[in-house]
Structures are given as C-alpha cells and as structure tokens.
C-alpha cells in the first residue's frame, strides 16, 4: 500500500467532461482521463484491504489493489502488466463498464469509493501511448482449429485467448465490421471505434482470422436485428471444418411493447436507431435514417440503452426528450452498510441525462396515438407496486406528445434460429443451455459446440462478456488438448 493514510487525506478525483453545449455538437468522446498527478491521488485512496472485495466485485477479478499501488508509486509499466493479466480489453471497460468493483470498495460503505474505473482507463491509455500493448504470439502452434461465432466482447476475448494458446482461430461476424454491440450498439461519444480497430489489428497479428458479413445459420425475416450478411455458412460446415465451435452472439431480441397503436410508424426499437448513427459516423450512407431532429422524443426504458438513445437524440437536435421508467424513482443515495458490497439501487444520472432530458418514473404506456399512420403521442398512467404487482393509479392518466418513440426495455433472448440450427438446448429464458463448471463448462448438449456471453447468460455487461469469453476459451482449449494453461 503506497499511502497508508491516503483514504483519510484525499477525496475522490472525478474525470472531467467537456461542456454540454460543446459535446452535443459531435459524436466524439468527451470524458477527459485523469492526469498523472490525479491518478496517483486516486490510487493513494486504496486501503489494500485484507479481503479485496473490489476484486471479488469485478467479474474479471482484476487485481485492483496491486495496480493501484503501482500507479501511486509511478510504476505504470507494471500496473499495465497486472491489469492486462486479467482483462483483455480495459480500454473498453475503462469507458463503458458501470464499475461494480467500485460498489464493492470498502470505502463505499461510508465514503466515496476509489475511482477504479478511471484508473483502469488511465493505465491502458498510458500503455497504448507508450507502445506497451503489443501482439502476444504463441510459443507453438497446436494445429487445432476453432470457429468463434459473434465478434462482441465475449467473442473477441475468447478468440484472443485461443489464438495465444496456439490454436488456429476464425472469428465470424454477420455485420460488416468487428465489435458486435460495441460497434453498433454503444454510441461513439461513449466509445470511439478506434479502440476496437486497434484491438482487431493486434488480434490479426496474433493470428486471428476475421470473416465479416457471414451469417451462421439463418435469420428470421421478421427479426429486426442488425444484419449485413452477404454470405451464409451452415452449422454442419463449421462442425466439419473446425475442431470446436464457440457461440458468442448477443441477446439481440428486443423486448416489445404490444399495446394499441404499436403498428404506427415512428415507433422503433433502440437497436434500430443506435446502429444507424454509428454507421453514419463511420462514413456509411443509411437510407431513411431514423432521425430525432426537431421531434418530441419519448424513450421507454430507464437503463443504459435508454440513456444512449437520449444522448443520440440530443445530438440529432430533438425538440424534447423524455425517458419513461416503469419502476418508481430510486433513492438519491443507497444505504451503504446495508447494500455493500452488492450493486446498490439508487438514482443514477448519466451524462446523457445532463445534456437535456425529462424523466418520468412509475409510468406505464397504455396506447400509442396517431394520425395518418404516424405516432403523435402516448397515453399513459402512473402505477404503484404492491407485493410485486403493478397497480394503475386512478386519475393519473396523461397524454405525452411524441413524433418518435424508442423502445429500450432490454433484450429477451438470442436469435433462436442460430441455436435451433445447431440443435442446442435452451434454458427457460431462451438462452443456450450451458453451465460454468471448472471442468466441462460452457459446453452445450452438442459435442464440440460451446456457448458464452449474452447468448448463454442473457443480457449483461461488457465486463461479464469478457469474463465468459476468457473462461470459455479455457474450456475449449481443455476440450481439444486435454488440459489448459489459460487462466480461468
């Protein structure tokens, strides 16, 4: 521990943001990372607890006290080595992870936690700047071939680990570029795609082959899922040509809102709206792009995807943006001693909310109103929750004007046709059925076919996807070789 009394001497250091009026004019990242002196102060607050609950709270089990101590002592090279040992892509998580590690920080019981996420970003940004992030080539080639289907964070992490173990890895992606939800779900102002591109370059040098625009199985025609595929391969082809197949697609089926008026135009899933803007930012031309410019926008869903819709709508130049949440407004502050070290329920205000957004809690949409086939508003009612049941409150009916409605209520399951094409059993939620046991984990009922990430666990965090990709890579390696030296 570099500074024994640091947690008593220093307050948490927050990253700074560009002014709202400036940042809503473009789609660039606007968070300024910590300077060296700020990072050392932040790291000095770490108490190096006997039981590092921060590491337990982190899905990839980052060795947080160690890299905090190294940053405090200005040993950035070794801080990167420690961080890189557990997390393939801290440049992603240091930007878009909600930081469950900070919720588990012991300081969070009665004070502001250590800014672990900001330190993670500072370390990896320094590592790229200094040239420390280099391809890690395997010591030998095994001659075994692995197909990874889906290039989101789970697929990327798994492919990189398997390539470093010496296997011949091919990563299949149905869209035109690598990255999955990172590429076509997360707005550029939260994660610029250059971070993905340089990781792809690193992985190519490590031996990973990328095949984009390739759909494995079939895609139902009525499924509104981002799909740029120009080529199709069958599960039979993959099982014939590869020694193992790992499915790491996302939980891409969006939750719908089947109320009267749903058929009106102007009502879209968030994952119809967000990918289009990312494509435009990348230089593509999108026909009939969904635009919020000059419109009253209603975003239904209070999570991160809804927040992303808010930020993108503001950058389009929306007339107004309102976000609906079915649950009641959470408290401003959690009861630390009661909730720690678990993820607390409290009101979270994102940078997108600060850019301009009205928020409505405990509100349900009864119907969509429209004229000439287009949505013009929403009929709503306030609700109360009693014994887990939602009860409408009489006399609270309202009508909100809306020319654009974005449904951001989460995702229910992966596209079933992919799993069905392989003959994979599904759990009660429609995900691929596969356990996480130390031996035989991530294996499906089909010999040689594994599943990880959102396709296996359902909608989750990027950091959970990286964890599952790493663990599944070890399971696949062990399946093919009889043992594995990859970390679990």
Legacy VTK file of the C-alpha trace (Angstrom):
# vtk DataFile Version 3.0
C-alpha trace
ASCII
DATASET POLYDATA
POINTS 488 float
0.000 0.000 0.000
1.646 3.170 -1.189
-0.075 5.730 1.061
-1.245 4.248 4.351
-3.367 7.271 5.301
-4.364 8.217 1.759
-8.022 7.283 2.174
-8.262 9.807 5.035
-6.333 12.573 3.301
-7.713 12.635 -0.230
-11.182 12.963 -1.711
-12.229 11.008 -4.782
-10.989 12.572 -8.015
-13.593 12.645 -10.792
-12.846 12.674 -14.506
-13.896 15.917 -16.184
-16.356 16.331 -19.056
-16.417 18.725 -21.984
-19.211 21.340 -21.620
-22.662 20.173 -22.737
-23.025 22.884 -25.390
-19.763 21.717 -26.963
-20.102 17.955 -26.792
-23.644 17.659 -28.191
-22.384 19.107 -31.484
-20.476 15.916 -32.322
-20.153 12.203 -31.576
-16.646 12.212 -30.129
-15.741 11.038 -26.638
-15.910 13.943 -24.198
-14.518 12.484 -20.953
-11.020 13.722 -20.105
-8.988 10.957 -18.482
-7.068 11.516 -15.273
-3.725 13.267 -15.473
-0.762 11.516 -13.865
-0.936 13.522 -10.632
-4.684 12.986 -10.354
-4.311 9.256 -10.928
-1.697 8.967 -8.174
-4.008 10.772 -5.732
-6.861 8.481 -6.749
-4.690 5.392 -6.267
-3.470 6.668 -2.887
-7.014 6.272 -1.522
-6.868 2.459 -1.895
-6.671 0.783 1.522
-5.270 -2.533 0.227
-7.913 -4.383 2.229
-7.098 -7.819 3.590
-10.043 -9.181 1.623
-10.120 -7.239 -1.666
-13.872 -7.026 -2.135
-13.282 -4.795 -5.166
-11.612 -7.708 -6.970
-14.460 -10.019 -5.964
-16.984 -7.465 -7.237
-15.215 -7.291 -10.601
-16.413 -10.047 -12.965
-12.920 -10.483 -14.463
-11.367 -10.305 -10.964
-8.941 -7.504 -11.753
-6.119 -7.368 -9.190
-7.112 -3.862 -8.214
-5.082 -3.167 -5.045
-1.885 -4.151 -6.864
-2.304 -1.835 -9.837
-3.475 0.958 -7.521
-0.241 0.630 -5.531
1.847 0.588 -8.711
0.162 3.720 -10.057
0.731 5.510 -6.746
4.416 4.578 -6.974
4.531 5.790 -10.606
5.281 2.291 -11.940
2.866 2.434 -14.862
4.502 -0.328 -16.892
3.938 -2.927 -14.197
0.484 -1.512 -13.466
-0.369 -2.312 -17.092
1.114 -5.806 -16.763
-1.120 -6.513 -13.758
-4.234 -5.114 -15.464
-3.536 -6.933 -18.733
-3.209 -10.262 -16.898
-6.945 -10.385 -16.112
-8.668 -8.123 -18.657
-8.189 -8.366 -22.419
-9.843 -5.029 -23.108
-9.559 -2.464 -20.292
-9.832 0.221 -22.972
-13.491 -0.872 -23.329
-14.342 -1.437 -19.675
-12.497 1.707 -18.565
-15.005 3.651 -20.647
-18.344 1.837 -20.534
-18.339 -0.505 -17.531
-20.699 0.584 -14.710
-17.915 -0.405 -12.284
-19.356 -2.999 -9.883
-15.847 -3.019 -8.400
-16.465 0.479 -7.035
-19.751 -0.587 -5.466
-17.762 -3.303 -3.654
-14.969 -0.959 -2.500
-14.775 -0.889 1.307
-14.649 2.924 1.230
-18.096 2.841 -0.356
-19.618 1.837 2.989
-19.412 5.389 4.327
-17.499 7.459 1.763
-16.933 7.809 -1.978
-15.218 4.700 -3.375
-11.855 4.693 -5.093
-12.286 5.694 -8.759
-11.151 2.297 -10.019
-12.693 2.668 -13.464
-10.874 5.950 -14.096
-7.580 4.363 -13.015
-8.173 1.437 -15.345
-8.661 3.825 -18.240
-5.607 5.878 -17.250
-3.418 2.756 -17.199
-4.493 1.409 -20.572
-4.393 4.811 -22.268
-0.844 5.250 -20.959
0.035 1.749 -22.181
-1.134 2.494 -25.727
0.674 5.839 -25.723
3.932 4.213 -24.559
3.688 1.305 -27.033
3.370 -1.369 -24.360
0.320 -3.023 -25.941
1.796 -5.474 -28.425
0.741 -8.773 -30.034
1.313 -11.808 -27.808
2.357 -14.597 -30.132
2.026 -18.247 -29.056
5.143 -20.262 -28.326
3.880 -23.078 -30.541
1.021 -23.943 -32.863
-1.314 -26.784 -31.947
-2.819 -27.417 -35.374
-6.323 -27.321 -33.862
-8.982 -25.127 -35.476
-11.661 -23.171 -33.637
-14.619 -21.196 -35.009
-15.896 -18.365 -32.827
-19.299 -17.057 -33.903
-20.060 -13.486 -32.857
-17.472 -10.725 -32.521
-18.721 -8.824 -29.489
-16.561 -8.588 -26.358
-17.118 -12.264 -25.457
-16.125 -13.459 -28.922
-13.145 -11.113 -29.145
-11.842 -12.154 -25.714
-12.279 -15.858 -26.460
-10.661 -15.603 -29.888
-7.674 -13.724 -28.500
-7.126 -16.222 -25.677
-7.424 -19.208 -28.009
-5.003 -17.680 -30.510
-2.493 -17.061 -27.726
-2.819 -20.745 -26.799
-1.623 -21.591 -30.315
-4.895 -22.534 -31.987
-5.990 -21.532 -35.483
-8.943 -19.223 -34.737
-11.510 -17.819 -37.153
-13.972 -15.235 -35.840
-17.263 -14.986 -37.758
-19.415 -11.828 -37.697
-22.692 -11.259 -39.560
-22.198 -7.479 -39.743
-19.730 -5.594 -41.908
-17.312 -4.777 -39.073
-15.984 -6.441 -35.941
-17.238 -5.466 -32.479
-20.828 -6.628 -32.038
-22.681 -4.417 -29.570
-19.506 -2.399 -29.008
-19.557 -1.428 -32.689
-23.251 -0.993 -33.415
-24.867 -0.533 -30.005
-22.623 1.715 -27.913
-22.627 5.324 -29.188
-19.323 6.756 -30.364
-19.464 9.501 -27.759
-19.051 6.768 -25.118
-16.670 4.508 -27.046
-14.963 5.689 -30.217
-14.479 2.784 -32.600
-10.746 3.377 -32.997
-10.400 1.488 -29.706
-11.952 -1.579 -31.345
-9.964 -1.165 -34.557
-6.586 -1.230 -32.844
-7.567 -4.346 -30.882
-8.607 -6.013 -34.144
-5.194 -5.130 -35.577
-3.494 -6.627 -32.518
-5.542 -9.820 -32.797
-4.825 -10.188 -36.516
-1.107 -10.026 -35.751
-1.674 -12.707 -33.117
-3.139 -14.955 -35.800
-6.916 -14.479 -35.519
-8.750 -14.563 -38.859
-11.810 -12.327 -39.191
-14.684 -13.099 -41.529
-17.284 -10.341 -41.616
-20.604 -10.301 -43.422
-21.039 -14.027 -42.736
-24.239 -15.336 -41.162
-24.116 -18.677 -39.402
-27.442 -20.471 -39.675
-30.452 -18.395 -40.709
-32.072 -15.131 -39.686
-35.874 -14.918 -39.489
-37.149 -12.322 -41.964
-39.305 -10.529 -39.400
-36.465 -10.170 -36.856
-35.317 -6.553 -36.528
-31.700 -7.355 -35.766
-28.679 -5.608 -37.279
-27.514 -7.879 -40.111
-25.168 -7.032 -43.002
-24.514 -10.638 -44.034
-23.729 -11.327 -47.666
-22.735 -14.930 -47.127
-24.186 -17.821 -45.130
-22.475 -20.844 -43.648
-24.241 -23.764 -42.036
-23.576 -25.326 -38.636
-22.700 -28.536 -40.480
-19.916 -26.716 -42.339
-18.444 -25.331 -39.140
-18.579 -28.634 -37.303
-16.925 -30.342 -40.273
-14.164 -27.760 -40.788
-13.313 -26.957 -37.160
-12.373 -28.978 -34.087
-14.607 -26.842 -31.872
-17.230 -24.131 -32.277
-17.866 -21.396 -29.714
-21.088 -19.377 -29.994
-20.732 -15.876 -28.531
-23.569 -13.955 -30.179
-25.636 -11.442 -28.268
-29.108 -11.464 -26.744
-30.385 -9.469 -29.700
-34.151 -9.882 -29.480
-35.503 -6.612 -28.072
-38.406 -6.575 -25.621
-41.505 -5.212 -27.366
-44.464 -3.195 -26.084
-47.608 -4.730 -27.615
-50.186 -2.050 -26.768
-52.785 -0.492 -29.091
-51.167 1.651 -31.779
-47.892 -0.276 -31.839
-48.187 -0.600 -35.634
-47.881 3.192 -36.156
-44.748 4.422 -37.908
-42.283 6.381 -35.820
-42.020 3.646 -33.141
-38.683 1.842 -33.224
-36.509 -0.413 -31.142
-33.420 1.286 -29.736
-31.304 -1.191 -31.670
-32.809 0.050 -34.917
-31.975 3.651 -34.013
-28.498 3.453 -32.442
-26.672 1.294 -35.046
-27.735 3.632 -37.851
-25.973 6.589 -36.265
-22.847 4.544 -35.646
-22.823 3.549 -39.317
-23.179 7.175 -40.392
-20.330 8.150 -38.078
-18.197 5.501 -39.794
-18.864 7.098 -43.172
-21.682 4.859 -44.405
-24.827 6.130 -46.080
-28.004 4.936 -44.386
-31.208 5.148 -46.386
-34.133 6.555 -44.449
-32.133 7.056 -41.273
-34.328 7.362 -38.183
-33.932 10.961 -37.054
-34.899 12.739 -33.851
-34.259 16.195 -35.315
-36.977 18.675 -34.364
-39.155 15.976 -32.780
-40.645 15.286 -29.378
-38.885 12.019 -28.455
-40.075 9.503 -25.880
-37.599 6.847 -24.760
-39.286 3.928 -22.993
-36.833 2.180 -20.685
-34.659 3.630 -17.953
-31.432 1.664 -18.417
-28.163 2.328 -20.224
-29.610 1.684 -23.678
-32.326 4.230 -22.982
-29.681 6.697 -21.833
-27.787 6.120 -25.095
-30.965 6.949 -27.015
-31.277 10.169 -25.012
-27.720 11.261 -25.823
-28.074 10.413 -29.511
-31.443 12.197 -29.777
-29.939 15.332 -28.261
-27.157 15.237 -30.833
-29.751 14.929 -33.596
-31.361 18.121 -32.350
-34.561 16.775 -30.778
-37.178 19.313 -29.719
-37.591 17.490 -26.398
-36.539 14.165 -24.897
-38.480 12.333 -22.185
-37.474 8.995 -20.694
-40.024 6.622 -19.137
-39.274 4.108 -16.386
-41.874 1.616 -15.189
-40.371 1.330 -11.703
-40.557 4.050 -9.025
-37.752 6.570 -8.690
-34.901 5.081 -6.624
-33.416 6.947 -3.658
-30.685 9.510 -4.313
-28.268 7.612 -2.082
-28.042 3.982 -1.076
-27.811 2.698 2.460
-24.118 1.755 2.264
-23.860 -0.505 5.321
-26.993 -2.352 4.195
-26.215 -2.863 0.497
-22.405 -3.105 0.404
-20.663 -4.904 -1.313
-23.525 -5.536 -3.724
-24.734 -3.334 -6.565
-26.976 -0.727 -4.922
-30.315 0.533 -6.170
-30.074 4.322 -6.341
-30.873 7.114 -8.763
-28.249 7.205 -11.490
-27.986 10.296 -13.656
-25.889 9.744 -16.771
-24.006 12.319 -18.806
-26.749 11.992 -21.446
-29.415 12.936 -18.903
-27.389 16.022 -18.017
-27.467 17.079 -21.671
-31.237 17.512 -21.558
-33.934 15.030 -20.601
-37.129 14.872 -18.571
-37.502 11.652 -16.593
-40.803 10.062 -15.644
-40.871 7.219 -13.116
-43.592 4.696 -12.235
-45.316 5.316 -15.546
-46.875 2.831 -17.950
-47.816 3.307 -21.598
-51.429 2.349 -22.263
-51.508 3.073 -26.001
-49.901 4.948 -28.856
-51.923 7.696 -30.514
-51.504 8.610 -34.149
-52.688 10.443 -37.238
-52.387 9.298 -40.835
-50.463 6.220 -39.728
-47.800 8.082 -37.727
-47.388 8.266 -33.968
-48.320 11.591 -32.411
-48.403 10.762 -28.711
-48.635 8.274 -25.874
-51.487 7.689 -23.446
-50.018 6.869 -20.035
-50.958 6.191 -16.431
-48.981 6.320 -13.183
-48.511 2.999 -11.401
-47.778 1.729 -7.920
-46.100 -1.509 -6.920
-47.596 -3.612 -4.152
-46.432 -7.131 -3.299
-44.619 -7.307 -6.625
-47.756 -6.390 -8.593
-48.214 -3.284 -10.710
-51.408 -1.324 -9.942
-52.639 1.598 -12.015
-53.394 4.776 -10.058
-56.843 6.169 -10.962
-56.944 9.769 -12.135
-53.303 9.893 -13.259
-53.915 9.437 -16.983
-51.867 11.717 -19.251
-51.052 12.156 -22.928
-47.474 12.964 -23.980
-46.759 14.345 -27.466
-44.311 12.220 -29.447
-43.184 12.076 -33.056
-40.524 9.453 -32.298
-40.762 6.640 -29.748
-37.724 4.495 -28.955
-38.226 1.180 -27.157
-35.256 0.476 -24.877
-36.700 -2.045 -22.458
-33.915 -4.589 -22.631
-33.392 -7.802 -24.527
-35.180 -11.084 -24.005
-33.026 -13.739 -25.718
-30.598 -14.542 -28.523
-31.968 -15.141 -32.002
-33.462 -18.617 -31.635
-32.751 -19.695 -35.213
-28.988 -19.788 -34.578
-29.367 -22.128 -31.607
-32.019 -24.183 -33.349
-29.780 -24.626 -36.392
-27.153 -26.267 -34.173
-29.777 -28.234 -32.220
-28.760 -26.624 -28.948
-30.977 -26.968 -25.913
-32.229 -23.701 -24.436
-32.986 -22.722 -20.864
-36.279 -21.265 -19.614
-35.302 -17.807 -20.866
-34.380 -18.973 -24.354
-30.610 -18.795 -23.881
-28.155 -21.520 -24.807
-28.118 -24.080 -22.009
-24.542 -24.492 -20.759
-23.034 -24.450 -17.284
-19.880 -22.782 -15.976
-18.270 -25.702 -14.150
-14.490 -25.761 -13.845
-14.421 -28.941 -15.928
-16.704 -29.202 -18.936
-18.045 -25.680 -18.517
-19.644 -23.707 -21.361
-20.304 -26.938 -23.292
-23.733 -27.317 -24.863
-25.581 -30.568 -25.481
-23.988 -30.723 -28.953
-20.490 -32.292 -28.803
-17.774 -29.794 -29.621
-20.090 -26.777 -29.523
-19.776 -24.261 -26.689
-21.638 -21.054 -25.773
-20.648 -17.970 -23.806
-21.554 -14.337 -23.244
-25.065 -12.954 -23.640
-26.051 -15.948 -25.769
-25.539 -18.129 -22.699
-26.272 -15.873 -19.694
-28.690 -13.377 -21.249
-28.352 -9.605 -21.487
-25.472 -8.481 -19.316
-22.431 -6.219 -19.005
-19.410 -5.946 -21.294
-17.173 -6.996 -18.401
-19.240 -10.160 -17.880
-18.900 -10.906 -21.596
-15.107 -10.624 -21.346
-15.092 -12.940 -18.318
-17.217 -15.541 -20.089
-15.110 -15.318 -23.242
-11.941 -15.943 -21.258
-13.400 -18.837 -19.295
-14.979 -20.406 -22.378
-11.640 -20.187 -24.184
-10.065 -22.233 -21.415
-12.884 -24.781 -21.631
-12.466 -25.102 -25.410
-8.689 -25.384 -25.066
-9.110 -28.125 -22.476
-11.642 -29.942 -24.673
-9.240 -30.060 -27.615
-5.950 -30.607 -25.764
-6.970 -32.476 -22.604
-5.551 -29.698 -20.416
-5.231 -25.920 -20.486
-2.713 -23.394 -19.263
-5.030 -20.466 -19.995
-6.140 -18.544 -16.893
-9.647 -19.145 -15.686
LINES 1 489
488 0 1 2 3 4 5 6 7 8 9 10 11 12 13 14 15 16 17 18 19 20 21 22 23 24 25 26 27 28 29 30 31 32 33 34 35 36 37 38 39 40 41 42 43 44 45 46 47 48 49 50 51 52 53 54 55 56 57 58 59 60 61 62 63 64 65 66 67 68 69 70 71 72 73 74 75 76 77 78 79 80 81 82 83 84 85 86 87 88 89 90 91 92 93 94 95 96 97 98 99 100 101 102 103 104 105 106 107 108 109 110 111 112 113 114 115 116 117 118 119 120 121 122 123 124 125 126 127 128 129 130 131 132 133 134 135 136 137 138 139 140 141 142 143 144 145 146 147 148 149 150 151 152 153 154 155 156 157 158 159 160 161 162 163 164 165 166 167 168 169 170 171 172 173 174 175 176 177 178 179 180 181 182 183 184 185 186 187 188 189 190 191 192 193 194 195 196 197 198 199 200 201 202 203 204 205 206 207 208 209 210 211 212 213 214 215 216 217 218 219 220 221 222 223 224 225 226 227 228 229 230 231 232 233 234 235 236 237 238 239 240 241 242 243 244 245 246 247 248 249 250 251 252 253 254 255 256 257 258 259 260 261 262 263 264 265 266 267 268 269 270 271 272 273 274 275 276 277 278 279 280 281 282 283 284 285 286 287 288 289 290 291 292 293 294 295 296 297 298 299 300 301 302 303 304 305 306 307 308 309 310 311 312 313 314 315 316 317 318 319 320 321 322 323 324 325 326 327 328 329 330 331 332 333 334 335 336 337 338 339 340 341 342 343 344 345 346 347 348 349 350 351 352 353 354 355 356 357 358 359 360 361 362 363 364 365 366 367 368 369 370 371 372 373 374 375 376 377 378 379 380 381 382 383 384 385 386 387 388 389 390 391 392 393 394 395 396 397 398 399 400 401 402 403 404 405 406 407 408 409 410 411 412 413 414 415 416 417 418 419 420 421 422 423 424 425 426 427 428 429 430 431 432 433 434 435 436 437 438 439 440 441 442 443 444 445 446 447 448 449 450 451 452 453 454 455 456 457 458 459 460 461 462 463 464 465 466 467 468 469 470 471 472 473 474 475 476 477 478 479 480 481 482 483 484 485 486 487
